[in-house]
Amino acid sequence: MRKRPRGSRLSSISCAFGIIGAISLIFVNMQKFQAWEGVKKERPSSKTPAAVETETNEYGEVGLSPIETTMRSRTDVNNAQAKYVLSRKPNIGCPPQFKGLDKFDPTGTGTNQYLTSLKLMEKGLNDPTVLCYVITTSAEHGPSGKARAVHQTWGQQCDKLLLISDKEDSSIGAITVNMPNGNADTYDNLWMKNQAAQKYVFAEYGRKFDYFLKADDNSFIIMENLKGYLRSAPIANQNDLGKPLLLGRRWHNGGIVWISGGAGYLLNNPALELVVKSIGEDYCTGHVKGEPEDRLTAMCLAHHHVTPVDTRDNIGAERFLAFTPGNNVHYRIAQYKGFWYNDFSFDLKDYPGCCSKEVISFHYVDAKLMLALDDALHHCKVKNT
C-alpha cells in the first residue's frame, strides 16, 4: 500500500482538531444561550417596553424614584434617576417630573407650576463656603424623619452640615450642644438651643467658612441659588469689606425688623461673632422661654446697628419663602386680611410677583416633599432657562 505524504497526514489531523473545536464552541454557546434564556425569564430585558412600563411610579413617569410609599436610599434614588435621564433625548430636559409634585405638597397644589418657572444658577469658580446648621430633634432621625431627609437631600450641598439635635446620631451627623443652665431641649427653649448652637459653631468653625446658614428641619434650601446670590456684587462687596451681614426673609412689626428662621437665614463671620459676643447682654436676652429665636437674633444685631439685608430680586420678588411652593402660589392677600403674614411682610404681592425665579428656600417642607423637590431639581436634566 502506498504511504500518504507526511503533509497530507498533518492536514488530516488539523482538520480533525478543527472539527472538535467547532463542536466544543457550539456546545459552549448553547450553554450560554440557555443561561441567558434563564436570566431573561427571571427579569425582562430593560430594553423592552413592558419592562420600562413596570417601573412607572407616583409621578406618572418612567424611572423616577418611588418616594411616596417608602424612603429609599439616595443610591436607589440616584440609580432610578440616572436610568430615567438616560432614557431621555439629549438637551430635551425632563419637565414631566414636575407633574406629580403637587401630591407631595401638603399645603398647596401649585408646586408643579412654580418649579417649572425656576432658574438654577450655575456653580461659580470661587463660590463662598457655607456651613449649614439645622435645628432638629431625635424624633426626626428615623427613616421617614425630616432630619434624615435634610441629610439625604440639600444638606449634601452644604460645605459642612451640622444637625443640632437632642441626641447624637452618627448615621446622619447629628450632634448635641450644651443647653444654657441645664435647660431641657424643648420647643419653648428654642432660643437657648440656638444660642448654644451659635456658640458651638463659632468656637469650632468660626473663620473657617464664609457664611453660616441656620435652618429648620422643615426648610428646603436650593444651594446653587444661594451661592449665586452670595457671590453677587452687592453682597460680595459688603462681605469683602468685613461688614456684618444678616440675610434672609425679612419681617417687620412694631419698629423691629427681623428674619424668618424657618425660611433659613445667614450670618457672615463678623455677624456671627457679634451675636455670640452679645449673648447674655441686656440687649441680647440670654434665657427666655417661648420667644422666637429668629427675632431675638436680629435684636442682638440691631444693638450693633446691623439690620437684615433686603434679599428680594430686581423685581421685588422674595428669594427666601416662608411657605411651601404650592402655598406660595395659591396664597391671596385679599383672602387673609389681618393675617400676620400680610402684616409682617414688606410689600407683599400675590403670585407670581411674590416669588423669585431665583428662589433660595422654602419652609414647612416635610420629608416626602423634600425628597420630591430634590429629585425634581437635581436628579433630572431640568432646563434652567
N, C-alpha and C positions, 0 to 999 in steps of 0.2 A: 504494500500500500504506500502511496506517495505521501510523504510528510508535508503538512502545511507549512508555508513560510512563517518564520517567527513573528513578523509584523502582523500577520493575519490573526495569529492566536492572541496577541496583545489587544487587538481591536475587539475581538470577541469578548475578552474579559472586561474591557472598559464598557462595552455595551451592556453587559450583564449588570455591572455595578450601577450604571446609569438607570437601568430599568428598576433596580431595587431602590435606588434613591428616590426616583419619581413616585414609586408606590408609597414609600415612607412619608414623603411630603404630602401626598394626597390624604394619607391616614391622619397626619398631624393636623392638617387644615380641617378635616372633618370633625376632629375633636374640638378644635377652636370654634367651629361653626356651631356645634351642639352646645358648647358652653355659652356662647353669645346668645343663642336662642333661649337658653335658660334664663339669662340675665334679662332679656327683653320681656320674657313672660312675667318676671318679678316686678319690673318697673318699665313703663312705657318710655320710649325714646323722647328726650326733651325737644326733639325737632318736630314732633307730630303735633297737630292742632289739639288733639284730645288731651295730650299731656299738659300743654300750656293751659288749657281751659280748667283743668283740675286745680290750678293754683290761683284762680280768681278769688279775691277776698273782699274785705269790708269796703274798700274803696270802689268796688265795681270794676277794677282794673286788674291786669295780669302782673304777677310778680311782686306786688308791694307787700310790705310786712304785715302780717295779721296781728295787729296790736289791740283790736277791740276786745278779744276774748282772753288774751294772755300777754304777759310782758316778756317778750323774747329777749335773748341776749343781743348785744349790739352786733356780734358776729353773725348771728342768724339774720338780723335785720339788714346788715350791710350786704350779705350774700344775696338775699332776695332782691334788694335794690339794684345790686350790680347786674343781676340777671335781667331785671326789668329795663335798666338803662341800655344794656347791650342789645336788647330786642327792639329798641327804637332806632329810627333813621338818624344819621348824624345831623347836628345843627337844628333839629326839629324841636328839641325840648320835650317836656312831658307835662303840659298843662292839665291833662286829665286827672293827675293825682290830687288836684285841688277839689275835685267834685265831691269827694266823700268826707271832707274835713268838717263840715257843719255838724255831723252827728257826734263829733268828739267835743264840741264846744257847748258846755252846759249852760251858758248864759247868753247865747245868741246864735243866729244862723247865717251870719254874714262873713264867716271865715273864708269861704271859697272866694267870695267877691273881693275881699280886701287883699288876700295874699296874691291874687292874680295881678294886682297893680304894683306890687312891691319891687324895689330895686335892691339887689345885694351888691354892696360896694366891693371893689377889688382889694386884695391884700396889698399893702404898701411895702416898700423896701425897708423903711425904718419905722415900722409901727411902734407906738408906745406900748409898754408892757403893762398888763392889768392883772392884779391879784383879786380874785373873787372870794369874798367870804359870805356864806349863805347861812342864815339863821334857820334852824330846824330842830326837830325832836326825834327821839329814838322810835317813836310811833311811825315815822315816815322812812325808816331804814329798810323795810321789807321789800319783797319783790314788786309789790304794787304801790310802793310809797313814793312820795314826791321827791324826797332827798335822793333816793336811788335813781329816779328819772333825771334829776338835775345832773347827777354824776355820769349818767349814760349819754346825755344829750349836750346841751350848750355848755355845761361845765367843762367838757373836754377841750373847749376852745379858749378857756382862760389860760394865762401863762402860769398861774398857780390857783388851785381850787382848795378852799377850806370849808368844810361843812361843820358849823358850830352847833353842837348838839348837847344833850344831857347825858349821853353815853358814847363811848368810843366805839368805832366800828371800822376796822382796817380795810374791809372789803369795799368801802366807798370813801375812805379817807375822812371819816367823821372824827372830830376831836371835841374835848370838853375844855371849858375855861373856868377860871376861879370866880364864882359869883361873889360880889361885894357883901361883906358882913354875913356870909353863910346863908344868904337868901336862897330860897328854892328856885329852881329853873322852871318858872311858870310864865304864862302869857302876861299876867299882871306885872311881872318883873322883867319884861322885855327890854326896858330902858337899861336896867342894870346888866342884863346879859349882853346888850350891845356895847355898853361901856367896857365890859370885860373883854369882849372880842376886839374892840378897837385898841385897847392897851396891849393885848397879846400880839395882834398883827403889827403894831408899831414897834414893839420890842424885838420881835423875831424877824420882821421883814421890812421895817422902815428903811427907805432909801434904796432898797433892792428892786423896787418896782416903781413905775411912773405914776400909776393910779391904783386906787383901792375901791373896788366895787362892792357895795353892800346890797344884798338881795335877799328875798324870802324864798322859801322852798316852793312857792307857787308863782314865782317870777319866771319869765322866759326872756332870755337875752339873745339878740342877734349880734354876735360879736364882730362880724365883718362891718356892720354899720356903725357899731360903737367905736371901733378903732378908726374907721374912716372919718367919723366926726371929731375924734380926739386929735387927729392929725391935720384937721382943717386950720387955716391960718388964724382965725380969731381965737381959737382955743390953744393951739400950739404956741403961739407967740406969748400969750399970758403965762403959760406953764414954763416956757423957757426963761421968762423974766423972774420966775420964782414967786409969782402971785398965788396966794391960796385960792383954790377953786372948789366950789361945791356945785355939782352938775346933776340934774335930774328933772323930774316933773314938778314944776312949782305950784304951790298952793298959797293963798293969802287970806287972812282973816284977822280983824282987829289990829291992823297995822303991822302984823307979823307975816313974813314970807318964809316958807319952809318948803321941803321937798317930800315927795311920796316915797315912803320906804318900800312899798310893795312893787312899784314900778322900777325900783333899783335906783341908787344914787352913787355918785363917785366923789371921792376926795383925792386930790393930788397930795404929794408928800407934805408940802407946807401946811395944807389944811388939816390933814390927819394929825400932824404934830401939834397944831393949835388945839384941836379937840381934846387930845389926850392930856395935854398940859392944863387944860381948863377944867377937866372933870373934878368935881368936888368943890369948885369955887361957887360962891353965892349966885353968880350969874349963869352957872352951868350945874344945875342941881344934880347931886350925886346919887341920892337914894329916894326915888319917887316911884310909888306903885301906880300902875294903871295909866301912866302918861305915855303918849306915843313917842317912840324913840326918834323918829324922823324929825318931828317938831323940835324936840329938845336938842338934837344935834345941831340944827340950824340956829337955835337960840344961843348955843355955846359960841358958834362962829360969829353971830351977829355982834357980840360984845367986841370983837376984833374988826368990826366993820367989813365983814365978809358976808355977802348976800348971795343967794343962789343965782346962777347964771341963767339967762333966758336961752333955753335949748331948742326953741322952735326953729323950723326951717325957714327958708326965704319967703314962703307964702303964709307964714304964721301957723303952720300945722305942727302939732306936737310930735316929738320923736319918742318920748317916754310916755307910754299909755297905761292908764290906771285900771283898765279892764281887759277882757279877752278880745281877740279880733272881732268876733261876731257882735259882742255887746257894744263895741265902739261904733260899728256900722249902723246898728239899729237904734242907738240912743238918740232921743229927740228932746231938745232943750225945752220946748213948749209943753211937753207932757210931764215934765218933772220940775215945775216951778216950786221954789222953796227947798229943793233937794240940795244937800251940802255940795255935791259935785258941781252944780251950777254956780253956787255962791263962792266956792273956793277957787274955781278955775280962772285963768286970765283969758279974757276974750274968747270964751268957749264957742265953738262952731259945730254944727251938725256935719255928719259925714257927707262928702269926702273932705271938707275943709278942716275937720278936726285932726286928721291923722296923716302924718307924713309918709310919703313913699319910701323914705329912708328911715323907717321906724327902727328903734333900738330895743324896745322892750314892751312886754305885755304883763298883765297881772291877773290873778285868780285863775291861773292855768293849772289844771290838775294833771296827774301823771299820764293819763291816756292822751290828752290833748298835747301835752309836752312832746311825747314820742311822735305823734302825728305831725306836729309842726316841724320837728327836726327831720323826719323822713321827707316831708314835702320840700323843705328848703335846702337840705344839704345832701340828700342821697338820691336825687334825680337831677337830670340836666335841665334846670329851670332857666328860662330866658330872663336875663337881667335888665331888659330894656322895655 
